[in-house]
Amino acid sequence: MFSFHRQTRVTVNRQGVVGRRDFLKCVSASALAAGTVTWTDLVAASADDLRRRGRACILLWMQGGPSQFETLDPKPGHANGGATEAIDTTVSGIRIAANFPNLAKQMKHAAILRSLTSKEGNHQRATFLMHTGYAPTASVKHPALGSIVARELGRPECELPAFVRIGGDIRQRNSGNGGFLGVEYDPFAIREAGKLPENAAPTTEVTRYRRRLDLLEKLEADYAKGDGSQRVVDHRKLYEKTSRMILSKDMRAFDLEREPAAVREAYGSTPFASGCLLARRLVESGVPFVEVQLNGWDTHDNNFDRVKQLSGQVDQPVANLLADLDARGILERTLVIWMGEFGRTPKINPRNGRDHYPRAFSALLAGGGVRGGQVVGSTTAGGDEVAERPILVTDFFQTLCRSLEIDPAKENMTPIGRPIKIVDGGQPVSELFG
């Protein structure tokens, strides 16, 4: 690797991560100054180590497709906007729906993308697309973003799962899993935060538990001699990962009772709020990807009341999550994403609801090197079309990769030897990183 200049002072946080600026100072004071290597050489040599010890992502997934009109792209005064009012945020010129008063106070940390666009208006297909960057096909099972992050940024020394999914319907497959990367990159799914995961503790003393694992391995060895070798390999990976986890002291990260009461109250008392708090605890403990799901955004009827109620579950926890990550000094290395699979129709239907609308919708990004306090893209006065800066799904995933310092052009091999890029096409939204 390389050595830091003796007189160059660096700051290392409690995760052992050297800040980007200090890294640059050290580089310029040592190898670059000596002219022995190029900048590209140093980044290639050190990036993997830095990423594995630093970057993380929290995906706040709004299953059903949240209405952009009642959240991030209100249209007050227009017939399509309905009765939804807009409020000012702490950033001059940026207004969001009145359903998010707490988030409005944290806008300096967040960037709003108002010009996302896709062609998938079916829940299942759109959910898969926005989790993987690929439309679903029968021939290739693409891995979810969480699985990619787990593979690229997972720390071998961390005994917790590298991909944790909280809430929602844990049986749901549309949100994606390890796909062709294998079962070891599937999410560790829990129904609800606030208590230890089910069946996550040995039912007997450790010595006896290990003897049982040894016996299982011997039994599986005979089965593997036949046609079941791959099944045995997959099964052993799961058991090894699970055993390592349930025997680890790091399982305490799942126990929210270890947080002071004031901290828990700041997030709120809903299951989604507990999920956001757990996401912060897991990221602090070395988990690189956590997804927190909230169902119910499929508002074909009674859209305004339902979105107001759902926003009440989301506003305080999300705002506090951003403030908490920032106060702890880890927002810069943690990308927070708030989004659903598509938006809702500009026209209000006869049931006072909004239907599926992938043509123009919104998302929010914060942390992870994203410059907050800005809006990228816009829609027309009535929200019917993207007016400026259309952002395709591939552009969006390129952006996520840039934030997480993952090479989007990296190719992973399917079981039949087909190379698949992490992201196929698109360009990152460069405005977010200015």
Backbone hydrogen bonds, N-H to C=O, Kabsch-Sander energy under -0.5 kcal/mol:
donor,donor_aa,acceptor,acceptor_aa,energy
8,T,5,H,-1.5
9,R,7,Q,-0.6
13,N,17,V,-1.9
16,G,13,N,-2.2
19,G,11,T,-1.3
23,F,19,G,-2.6
24,L,20,R,-2.3
25,K,21,R,-2.3
26,C,22,D,-2.6
27,V,23,F,-2.6
28,S,24,L,-2.6
29,A,25,K,-1.6
30,S,26,C,-0.7
30,S,27,V,-1.3
32,L,27,V,-1.7
33,A,27,V,-0.7
34,A,30,S,-2.2
35,G,31,A,-1.0
35,G,32,L,-0.7
36,T,31,A,-1.4
37,V,31,A,-0.7
42,L,38,T,-1.9
43,V,39,W,-2.6
44,A,40,T,-2.4
45,A,41,D,-1.9
46,S,42,L,-2.1
47,A,43,V,-2.9
50,L,46,S,-2.5
51,R,47,A,-3.2
52,R,48,D,-2.3
53,R,49,D,-1.3
54,G,50,L,-0.6
54,G,51,R,-1.2
55,R,51,R,-0.6
56,A,333,R,-1.9
57,C,288,P,-2.5
58,I,335,L,-3.0
59,L,57,C,-0.5
59,L,290,V,-2.6
60,L,58,I,-0.6
60,L,337,I,-3.7
61,W,59,L,-0.9
61,W,292,V,-2.3
62,M,60,L,-0.5
62,M,339,M,-3.0
63,Q,61,W,-1.0
63,Q,294,L,-1.0
65,G,62,M,-1.5
70,E,67,S,-0.6
71,T,68,Q,-0.8
73,D,68,Q,-3.2
78,H,75,K,-1.7
81,G,78,H,-1.4
82,G,78,H,-0.6
82,G,79,A,-1.0
84,T,81,G,-1.3
87,I,96,I,-3.1
89,T,91,V,-0.5
89,T,94,I,-1.4
90,T,104,A,-2.3
92,S,90,T,-0.6
94,I,91,V,-2.0
95,R,93,G,-0.6
96,I,87,I,-1.8
97,A,71,T,-2.6
98,A,85,E,-2.6
100,F,97,A,-2.0
104,A,100,F,-1.7
105,K,101,P,-0.6
105,K,102,N,-0.9
106,Q,103,L,-1.7
107,M,104,A,-0.9
109,H,106,Q,-2.1
110,A,106,Q,-0.5
110,A,107,M,-0.8
111,A,365,L,-3.2
112,I,374,Q,-2.3
113,L,363,A,-2.9
114,R,112,I,-0.6
114,R,376,V,-2.5
116,L,361,F,-1.9
117,T,391,I,-1.9
118,S,358,P,-2.3
121,G,119,K,-0.8
126,A,122,N,-3.2
127,T,123,H,-2.7
128,F,124,Q,-1.9
129,L,125,R,-2.6
130,M,126,A,-2.6
131,H,127,T,-0.7
131,H,128,F,-0.8
132,T,128,F,-1.7
133,G,129,L,-3.0
137,T,140,V,-0.7
142,H,140,V,-1.0
144,A,177,N,-2.5
145,L,131,H,-3.1
148,I,144,A,-2.2
149,V,145,L,-2.9
150,A,146,G,-2.3
151,R,147,S,-2.2
152,E,148,I,-2.8
153,L,149,V,-3.3
154,G,149,V,-0.5
154,G,150,A,-1.1
158,C,155,R,-1.6
164,V,289,F,-2.2
165,R,188,F,-2.1
166,I,291,E,-3.4
167,G,190,I,-2.4
170,I,168,G,-0.9
172,Q,169,D,-2.3
176,G,173,R,-1.8
180,F,141,K,-2.3
181,L,178,G,-2.3
182,G,179,G,-1.5
185,Y,182,G,-1.7
186,D,183,V,-1.9
188,F,163,F,-3.0
189,A,187,P,-0.9
190,I,165,R,-2.5
194,G,254,F,-0.5
195,K,192,E,-0.5
200,A,197,P,-1.0
209,Y,205,E,-2.2
210,R,206,V,-2.5
211,R,207,T,-1.7
212,R,208,R,-1.9
213,L,209,Y,-1.7
214,D,210,R,-2.0
215,L,211,R,-2.1
216,L,212,R,-2.5
217,E,213,L,-2.2
218,K,214,D,-1.7
219,L,215,L,-2.2
220,E,216,L,-2.5
221,A,217,E,-1.5
222,D,218,K,-1.0
223,Y,219,L,-1.2
224,A,220,E,-2.4
225,K,221,A,-0.8
225,K,222,D,-0.7
226,G,223,Y,-1.4
228,G,223,Y,-1.1
232,V,228,G,-2.3
233,V,229,S,-2.2
234,D,230,Q,-2.5
235,H,231,R,-2.6
236,R,232,V,-2.7
237,K,233,V,-2.1
238,L,234,D,-2.0
239,Y,235,H,-2.4
240,E,236,R,-3.1
241,K,237,K,-2.4
242,T,238,L,-2.8
243,S,239,Y,-2.9
244,R,240,E,-2.1
245,M,241,K,-1.8
246,I,242,T,-2.8
247,L,243,S,-1.4
248,S,245,M,-1.8
251,M,248,S,-1.2
252,R,249,K,-1.6
253,A,250,D,-2.2
254,F,251,M,-1.7
255,D,252,R,-1.6
256,L,254,F,-1.0
258,R,255,D,-1.4
259,E,256,L,-1.9
263,V,260,P,-0.6
264,R,260,P,-2.0
265,E,261,A,-2.5
266,A,262,A,-1.6
267,Y,263,V,-1.3
268,G,264,R,-1.7
274,S,270,T,-2.2
275,G,271,P,-2.0
276,C,272,F,-2.1
277,L,273,A,-2.1
278,L,274,S,-2.7
279,A,275,G,-2.3
280,R,276,C,-2.0
281,R,277,L,-2.1
282,L,278,L,-2.8
283,V,279,A,-2.4
284,E,280,R,-2.2
285,S,281,R,-1.2
286,G,283,V,-1.5
287,V,282,L,-2.5
289,F,162,A,-1.1
290,V,57,C,-2.2
291,E,164,V,-2.9
292,V,59,L,-2.9
293,Q,166,I,-2.9
293,Q,291,E,-0.5
294,L,61,W,-2.3
297,W,63,Q,-2.1
299,T,297,W,-1.8
300,H,298,D,-1.6
302,N,351,R,-2.2
303,N,352,N,-2.0
304,F,352,N,-0.6
306,R,302,N,-2.2
307,V,303,N,-2.8
308,K,304,F,-1.8
309,Q,305,D,-2.1
310,L,306,R,-2.5
311,S,307,V,-3.0
312,G,308,K,-1.5
313,Q,309,Q,-0.8
313,Q,310,L,-0.9
314,V,310,L,-1.1
315,D,311,S,-3.2
318,V,314,V,-2.5
319,A,315,D,-2.3
320,N,316,Q,-2.6
321,L,317,P,-2.4
322,L,318,V,-2.1
323,A,319,A,-2.0
324,D,320,N,-3.0
325,L,321,L,-2.7
326,D,322,L,-2.1
327,A,323,A,-2.5
328,R,324,D,-1.8
329,G,326,D,-1.4
330,I,325,L,-2.4
331,L,325,L,-1.0
334,T,330,I,-0.5
334,T,331,L,-0.9
335,L,56,A,-2.6
335,L,333,R,-0.6
336,V,366,A,-3.3
337,I,58,I,-2.7
338,W,364,L,-2.7
339,M,60,L,-1.9
343,G,357,Y,-1.7
345,T,355,D,-2.1
349,N,353,G,-3.1
352,N,349,N,-2.0
354,R,299,T,-2.7
357,Y,343,G,-1.9
361,F,116,L,-2.1
363,A,113,L,-1.9
364,L,338,W,-2.4
365,L,111,A,-2.6
366,A,336,V,-1.9
367,G,109,H,-0.9
368,G,331,L,-2.3
370,V,367,G,-2.1
371,R,432,L,-3.6
372,G,370,V,-0.7
373,G,107,M,-1.6
373,G,110,A,-2.2
374,Q,110,A,-1.0
376,V,112,I,-3.0
378,S,388,E,-1.6
380,T,385,E,-2.3
383,G,380,T,-1.8
387,A,378,S,-2.6
388,E,378,S,-1.6
391,I,115,S,-2.8
392,L,390,P,-0.6
396,F,392,L,-2.3
397,F,393,V,-2.4
398,Q,394,T,-2.2
399,T,395,D,-2.0
400,L,396,F,-2.1
401,C,397,F,-2.3
402,R,398,Q,-2.1
403,S,399,T,-2.3
404,L,400,L,-2.3
405,E,401,C,-0.8
405,E,402,R,-0.7
406,I,401,C,-2.5
410,K,407,D,-1.4
412,N,420,I,-2.8
414,T,418,R,-2.1
417,G,414,T,-2.4
420,I,412,N,-2.7
422,I,410,K,-1.8
423,V,408,P,-2.4
425,G,423,V,-1.0
430,S,428,P,-1.5
432,L,429,V,-1.6
433,F,430,S,-1.8
434,G,431,E,-1.0
